[in-house]
Amino acid sequence: MVIQSDRGSEAIFVHESGEIVWGLSPRQRLERALRRADTGVDLGRLVFRADSIFDEALVKALLLQPGKVLLDGAGRPVAAHCVSLQETATVRAAIERGDMTGMPTDLVPVDAAGLASNYNKALRRKGAPYLFAVGQLPTPEIERRMYMESYKGVTDVVTKHVWPIPALHVTRFCAQNRISPNMVTLISFICVLLATWAFAVGAFGLGLIAAWAMCFLDTVDGKLARVTLTSSKWGNVFDHGTDLVHPPFWYWAWYAGLGGAAAVAPWTFWVIIAGYILGRGQEGLFIWQFGIEMHIWRPLDSAFRQITARRNPNLIILSIAVLLGAPAFGFELVAWWTIISFAFHCFRIAQAFVARAQGVRLQSWLTEVA
């Protein structure tokens, strides 16, 4: 496969390796990352060691920073964005040798942390982008580290602490068998429908199995897309659209399955629905007013995100209630926890407004330099 820019120049790859990591060779991964970046840069000025595994963030950062040479942990040059096409032969030779001897003096050497940000906004996590040399570690360990780096740093307690290991194995199975993220999302959507039906007819045990399967696959599809660089606009819309829309239908179905007002106070249903909608509104308000997500302001907000009244924490409450034979009581507990969570976030939003009024510029604790 040849990667070309609009000007027809090809990126240069040296030391190619046939090792397969998450279903792709290092060169295939680089080609895919370059294609996804789509910056319009002349790729002919780019040189890469194709026996290294680059975080996609490093490829994007290098494309935008001509005059930089990326060094690995051993100080070897592994990629460069030349200032001119005339430099590429010299730079290629230096990268093939694995040292800086003869490297043009107008190229500035940087490590991974110096080339790209240590904060991943999309994943709400802190840490330098990864860069692995094939053979540096066993391939399964490289895959494991890449997978863990694709995980969101701020999320709910189940996703953060329960799913990582089992989802790693399922993600690896999908990658090895060419199962796409969209296929996983489709199965996840079917689980949404099954859970909704089961809740509505009062089959709460079956519904919870389908619901937890959906939550698990919701983790798998995102990780699979990131480690294989196969995310798409349609996939993002399908995945995030499903995530956003389905919880109120589950709450309605649970309420209906209980028998409605005959079994549980109607206010519980309306509180849960209103709490979900208003909670999303709180998140939007925080971003609009302060430019950051509500759950990443301070460590307290990130910690509370693990248990706030969102889908997975609410499912924990409902699952325990069903095991105890009290699905109606569980529904009431979810309503009360929704009220408590909403009040907590109102308090934090008020504190944010006060802090800004006092001249404090709000920023995420994840972006602060220690």
N, C-alpha and C positions, 0 to 999 in steps of 0.2 A: 504494500500500500504506500502511496506517495502523498505526502502532505504538501500542498502548494498554497502560496498566497495569490492574491489577484495579479501580482506582477510575475507569477510563474516560477519563482524561486523555491527550492526545496529546503526544508530543514535538514541539517546534517546529523547523522547518527553514527557513532563509533562504538566499538566493543559491544556489539549486539549479543544478547543472550537469548537462548531458547527456553529459559526457565518460565514456567507458567504460574502466575500469581493471580488469584481470583479470576481465572479463565483467560488471562491476557498475558502476552509476553511484555517485557518492559518497553519495547519499541511500540507495540500496539497500544499500550497504555499512554505513551507520550503522544502518539498520533491522535488518539481520541481526545486527549486533554487539549491539544493544540486546536483541533477542529471545534471543540466546545467553546474555547475562549473567543474565537472569532473577533479578533481585535483589528484585523486589517493590516497588521504589521508584516513587513517583508520577512518571511520565514527563512530566507536564504542567509540571514545574518545570525541564525541560531545554531548552536552546536550542543549536542547532548551525548553523554555516555549512556548507551542503551543497555547497560547492564546494571542500572540503578533504578530504583522505584521512587518516583517523585510524587509528593503530595500535589494535588491539582492546584492548590494555592501557590505553590512555588512556580509552576509553569506559567500561570497567569501573571504573577508578579514579575517574572523574568521578561515576558513579552512586553511589559509596560516600562521596563527599565533598561534601555540600551546602555552599554558601557559597564555592565556588571558580569562578574565571573562568580559562579556559585561553587563553594567548596564544601566537601563532605566533612564528616567528623574527623577524618584522618588528615585533613588539609589538602586533599587532592581536588583539582578542578574537575567538576563533573558536568557543568553546563555553562554556556556563555551567550550573551547577546552582544555581538560585535557592533562597533560603531560604524564600520564600513564593510563592504563585501571584500575589500582587499585584505582585510585582516583574517578572514575565515581560515585560510590555509595554515597560517601560523598558529591560530587558536586551536584548530583541529589537531595539529601535531602535538601541542602542549597537553591537550586533554587526553589524547591517545597515550602519551607517555605517563600521564598521571602526576605531573608536577607543573610548577609555575615558570619553569625555565623557558625563556624566550617569549613569554606571554606579553603582548603589547602593553606598554606602560599606561595607555589611556583607559585600560579596563580595571575596574575596582573590584578586588576580591571581597566577597561577603559570605557568611554562613547562612543556613536556613532561617535562623531567627532574624538576621539582618536584612534578608531579602523580602520576606513576607511578614505580615503582622502575626504576633503571638496570640491574637484574639480572633476567633472565628465567630463572626456575628450570626451567621445562619445557624450554627450549631450551639451557640451560647456556651462556648467552652474556651478555656485558656490553655495555651501550650504551643510550643514551636511546631511548625509544619514538619511532617516526617520526611526522611530521606534515607533509604536503605540501599546498600549494595547487595546485589544477588550473591549469595554465598556467605555474606556477613552473618546471617542467622539462618536457621532452617526455614524453608518456605512456609510451613504451617505457622511458625512463630511470627514471620513477617505479616502473614495474612491476619493473624490474631491482633497484632498491633495496629494494622491499618483499620481493621474492623472497630477496635476500641476508639480509635481517633475519629471514626465516623459517627460516634455516638453523641447525642446532645448532652451537654454538661448540666443543664438545668431542665429537669422534667419531673414526672411523678415518681413515687417511691417504687412502684412495680416495674416501670420501664427502666429505672436507674439501677435497681438492685436485684430484681428477679429474672428479667428477660435476658440479660447480656449473654450468659453462657449458652443456654439452649438456643437462643436466636443465632448465635455464631454458627452452630452446627447446621441449622436449617439454611442459613444464608449461604454457607459453603456448599451444601447439597444443591441449592438452586443454581449457584454459579457453575458448578461442575456439570450440571445437566441442562444448561442453557435455558433455565426457567427465568423469564424476564420479570422485572419489578411490576409491570402492569398486569401480568398473569397472577402474581401474588395479590395485588390489590383487588383484582376481580374476585378471587376466592374470598378475600376479606369482606368484600361487599355482599357476597352471597351469605356469609355468616351474619352480617348486619340484618339482612332480611329474615333469616331463620330465627335470630334472637328476638326480633320484633314480633314475629308471629307467635313464638313460644311464650313470650311474656304476656301477650294479649289473651292467650287461651289459658293462662294460669300454670303453664308448664315451666315453672321458674328454674328448676334444675337444668333442664335441657337448654333453656334460654341462656343461662349463665355459662354453660359450656360453650355455646356458640359465641357469646359475647366475649369471653376470655380468649377464644380462638381468634376472633377478629382483632382484639387488642394486641395479641402476640404477632399476628401477621402484619399488623400496622407498623410494628417495629421492624420486621424482616424486610418489607418492601423498601423502606427508606434506606436501610443499611446496604441492601443489595444494589440499589441504584447508585449509592456513593462509592462503594468499593469497586464496582465494575464500570463506573462512569457512564451509566446508561439512563440517567434521569432525562425526562422530556417534559415539555410544557403541558402536554395532555396528561401525562402521568401525575404531574404535580397538581393539576386541577382536579383530576379524578380522586387522588389520595386525600388532598386537603379538603376538597369539597365534601367527601364522605365523612371525614373526621368532624367537620364543622356542623353538618346537618343532622347526623343520626342521633345524638344523645337525647334531644327532646322527644323523638319518636319512641325511644326506649322507655323514657319516663312515663309517657302517655300509655304505652302498652302495659307497663307494670301496674299502673293505676287501674287500667281496664281489667287486667287479669285478676286483680284483687277483688273486683266487683264494684269499683268506683266508690261513690259516696256512701254506699251501704256498708263498706268495710273500713274505710279510712276517711278522715276529715278532708274535704275538698281543698282547704287552704294549703295542705301539704303539697298537692300537685301543682297548684299555681305558684307557690313559693319556689319550688324546684325549677319550674319552667322560667319564671321571671328571674330567678337567681342565675340561671345559665345565660340568659340573654344579657342581663345587666352586667354579669361578670365579664363577658366578652366586650361589652361597652366600656367597662373600666380599663381593660387592656388597651383598647383603641384610644381612649382619652389620655392615658399616660404617654403613649407614643406620640400623640398629637401635641401635647403640651410640653413634654420633656425630651422627646427625641430618642428615648430608649424604652425597652420593654419593661413593664412593671415588675416582672419576676427576677430581673437581673440588677436591680438598683443596688441593694445592699445584700450581704450574706443572709440576713434574716428573710428577705423576700425570696431568695433562691431556696432556702430551707423550707419555707412554708409552701412553696410551689409543689413540693413532694406530696403534700397531704391536703392541699386546698380542694374544695368541692368541685372537682372535675371528674370526668368519666371513670378513670381507673380507681381513685380513692373511693368514689361512690360505689363502684362495683364491689370493693372489699367489704363495705358495710352491708350491702345487699346479700353478698355471698354468705357472710357470717350469719345474717338473720335467717336465711333459708336453711342453713345447716342446723340452726336452733329451732326451726319450725315456726318462725315468726316473720314472714315476708312483709306483713303490714307494718309491724313495728320498725323493721329495717327502713321502709319507705319514709316513715316519720323521722327517723334518725337522719336520713339524708336531707330532709327538709330543714331540720335544725342545724345540721352542719353547713348547709348552704347559707343560712342566715349568719352564722358565725364567720364563715369565710368572707362573705360579702362585707360584713362590718369591719373585719380586719383590713381588707383592701381599701375600704373607705378611709379608715384611719391612716393608712400609709400614704394614700393619695393626698390627704389633708397635710400630712407632714411634709410631703414633697413640695406642695404649694408654699408652705411656710418657709422651707429651706430656700426656695427660689426667691421669695420676698426678702430674705436676709442676705441675698447676693451670692448664694451658693449655686454653682453650675452643676447640675446633676449629671453624673456619669456612672456607668456600671462599675461595680467593684472588680469585675473581671478584666477591665481595661486598665486598671491602676497598676503602676509599676511599684513593686515591693521596695 
